[in-house]
Amino acid sequence: MSTDENRSTAFIERLGREVRRRRQAGGMTVQTLADRAGLSRRMLTQIEQGTANPSLVTVDKIAHALGVDFAALSAPSSTEPLQVSEPTEVWRNDAGSRAVLHAAGSRRGGPELWEWTLQPGDRYNAEPDPSGTEELILVTAGILVLTADQQAVTLTPGMSARLASDRTYSYAAPTNRTTFIRVVHPTT
């Protein structure tokens, strides 16, 4: 198993443990949390057992149903003033596009530092984040087409943008392999 696969497996297992811990601490049944998150009971059970690889949107739905943010479920917890984080592959598709969470703030609503890679011709369609959420994006290679509210902008290496991500939006790599850094600042 490769290092990336080990990290992805560790992420899925940690996510499952954290979802179960928070659900039980909140006195919720699996069915109650599944209903609040808009998921099937079976899917939530598989996530808690670490046997499902949920989408970013699914993890976000569970986080909101638990009253926390994405980072609270996905990043290892620490109260240390300085913490070195291991990169965690959170999403990958069959084309080889992927999203890696590098670090997340320790407080709810803290920033999240992501590295994304989109293969040529690939696109990621995102669901709206909670009201007030913003992203800062810096393209490091390739061409990124960022679309929100039916407005598309093309970013080349070195260009950056601010996106109000509380609406439907997408990332696309029309021609080349594209990499970009994404800092998400969730609503508090």
C-alpha positions as CSV (number, residue, x, y, z in Angstrom):
1,M,0.0,0.0,0.0
2,S,1.4,3.4,-0.9
3,T,1.9,6.3,1.5
4,D,-1.1,8.1,0.0
5,E,-3.3,5.1,0.3
6,N,-2.2,4.7,4.0
7,R,-3.1,8.3,4.6
8,S,-6.4,8.0,2.9
9,T,-7.3,4.8,4.9
10,A,-6.2,6.6,8.1
11,F,-8.4,9.6,7.3
12,I,-11.4,7.4,6.6
13,E,-10.9,5.4,9.9
14,R,-10.3,8.6,11.9
15,L,-13.4,10.2,10.4
16,G,-15.5,7.2,11.3
17,R,-14.3,7.2,14.9
18,E,-14.9,11.0,15.3
19,V,-18.4,10.8,13.7
20,R,-19.4,8.0,16.1
21,R,-17.8,9.7,19.1
22,R,-19.6,13.0,18.4
23,R,-22.9,11.3,17.6
24,Q,-22.9,9.3,20.8
25,A,-21.8,12.3,22.9
26,G,-24.8,14.1,21.5
27,G,-27.1,11.3,22.4
28,M,-28.1,10.7,18.8
29,T,-29.0,7.3,17.2
30,V,-27.5,6.5,13.8
31,Q,-30.9,7.0,12.3
32,T,-31.3,10.5,13.9
33,L,-27.9,11.7,12.6
34,A,-28.6,10.1,9.2
35,D,-31.9,11.9,9.0
36,R,-30.3,15.3,10.0
37,A,-27.5,14.9,7.5
38,G,-29.9,13.7,4.7
39,L,-28.1,10.3,4.4
40,S,-29.2,6.7,4.5
41,R,-28.6,4.9,7.8
42,R,-26.6,2.3,5.9
43,M,-24.2,5.0,4.5
44,L,-23.7,6.5,7.9
45,T,-23.0,3.1,9.5
46,Q,-20.4,2.4,6.8
47,I,-18.8,5.8,7.5
48,E,-18.6,5.1,11.2
49,Q,-17.1,1.7,10.6
50,G,-14.5,3.2,8.2
51,T,-15.7,1.1,5.3
52,A,-17.1,3.9,3.1
53,N,-15.2,6.6,1.3
54,P,-17.6,9.5,1.6
55,S,-17.5,12.6,-0.7
56,L,-16.5,16.0,0.6
57,V,-20.2,17.0,0.4
58,T,-21.2,14.0,2.5
59,V,-18.6,14.8,5.2
60,D,-19.7,18.4,5.2
61,K,-23.4,17.4,5.7
62,I,-22.5,15.2,8.6
63,A,-20.4,17.9,10.2
64,H,-23.2,20.4,10.0
65,A,-25.7,17.9,11.4
66,L,-23.4,17.4,14.3
67,G,-23.0,21.2,14.7
68,V,-19.3,21.3,13.8
69,D,-17.3,22.1,10.7
70,F,-15.5,19.9,8.3
71,A,-12.1,20.3,10.0
72,A,-13.5,19.2,13.4
73,L,-14.3,15.8,11.8
74,S,-11.3,15.4,9.5
75,A,-8.3,16.8,11.2
76,P,-6.5,15.2,14.2
77,S,-7.4,17.1,17.3
78,S,-4.6,18.8,19.3
79,T,-4.3,21.4,22.0
80,E,-0.6,22.0,21.3
81,P,0.3,25.5,20.3
82,L,2.4,24.2,17.4
83,Q,1.2,21.2,15.5
84,V,2.8,19.7,12.4
85,S,0.2,18.0,10.2
86,E,0.4,15.1,7.9
87,P,-1.2,15.7,4.5
88,T,-4.5,13.8,4.2
89,E,-6.0,12.9,0.9
90,V,-9.7,13.5,1.4
91,W,-11.0,13.1,-2.2
92,R,-9.8,11.3,-5.3
93,N,-11.6,10.4,-8.5
94,D,-10.9,7.7,-11.1
95,A,-9.1,10.3,-13.4
96,G,-6.5,10.9,-10.7
97,S,-7.8,14.3,-9.6
98,R,-7.5,14.8,-5.8
99,A,-7.9,17.1,-2.8
100,V,-5.4,17.0,0.1
101,L,-6.1,18.6,3.4
102,H,-2.7,19.9,4.8
103,A,-3.8,21.7,7.9
104,A,-6.8,23.0,9.7
105,G,-7.4,25.5,12.5
106,S,-8.0,24.1,16.0
107,R,-11.2,26.2,16.5
108,R,-14.6,25.8,14.9
109,G,-14.7,28.0,11.9
110,G,-10.9,28.1,11.7
111,P,-9.2,28.0,8.3
112,E,-8.4,24.9,6.3
113,L,-5.4,24.6,4.0
114,W,-5.9,22.4,0.9
115,E,-3.9,21.4,-2.2
116,W,-6.0,20.4,-5.2
117,T,-4.9,18.7,-8.4
118,L,-7.3,18.4,-11.4
119,Q,-6.4,16.3,-14.4
120,P,-6.9,17.7,-17.9
121,G,-10.6,18.0,-18.8
122,D,-11.7,17.2,-15.2
123,R,-14.2,19.3,-13.2
124,Y,-15.3,19.3,-9.6
125,N,-18.8,20.6,-8.9
126,A,-19.3,21.7,-5.3
127,E,-22.4,22.1,-3.3
128,P,-22.9,25.5,-1.4
129,D,-21.0,25.8,1.8
130,P,-22.7,27.4,4.9
131,S,-23.6,31.1,4.5
132,G,-20.6,33.4,4.9
133,T,-17.9,30.8,3.9
134,E,-15.1,32.1,1.7
135,E,-12.2,30.5,-0.1
136,L,-8.9,32.0,-1.2
137,I,-7.4,30.3,-4.2
138,L,-3.9,30.4,-5.6
139,V,-3.1,28.6,-8.9
140,T,0.3,27.0,-8.9
141,A,0.3,25.2,-12.3
142,G,-2.0,24.8,-15.3
143,I,-5.2,26.7,-16.0
144,L,-8.1,26.8,-13.5
145,V,-11.6,27.8,-14.6
146,L,-13.5,28.9,-11.5
147,T,-17.3,29.3,-11.8
148,A,-19.8,30.7,-9.4
149,D,-23.2,32.2,-9.9
150,Q,-22.9,31.5,-13.7
151,Q,-19.8,33.7,-13.8
152,A,-16.6,32.0,-14.9
153,V,-13.0,33.3,-14.5
154,T,-9.8,31.8,-15.9
155,L,-6.8,31.7,-13.6
156,T,-3.3,31.0,-14.6
157,P,-0.2,30.2,-12.5
158,G,0.4,33.0,-9.9
159,M,-3.2,34.3,-10.1
160,S,-5.5,34.2,-7.1
161,A,-9.1,34.8,-6.3
162,R,-11.5,35.1,-3.5
163,L,-14.7,33.0,-3.7
164,A,-17.8,33.3,-1.6
165,S,-18.5,29.6,-1.6
166,D,-21.9,29.7,0.0
167,R,-23.4,29.0,-3.5
168,T,-23.0,26.3,-6.1
169,Y,-19.5,26.6,-7.6
170,S,-17.0,24.5,-9.6
171,Y,-13.3,24.1,-10.5
172,A,-12.3,22.9,-13.9
173,A,-9.0,22.1,-15.7
174,P,-9.9,22.6,-19.3
175,T,-6.6,21.6,-21.0
176,N,-3.7,20.9,-18.6
177,R,-3.1,19.2,-15.3
178,T,-3.9,22.0,-12.8
179,T,-2.8,22.5,-9.2
180,F,-4.0,25.1,-6.8
181,I,-3.9,26.0,-3.1
182,R,-7.2,26.6,-1.4
183,V,-7.7,28.2,2.0
184,V,-11.2,27.8,3.2
185,H,-12.5,30.0,6.0
186,P,-15.8,28.5,7.1
187,T,-18.5,30.5,8.8
188,T,-18.2,30.6,12.5
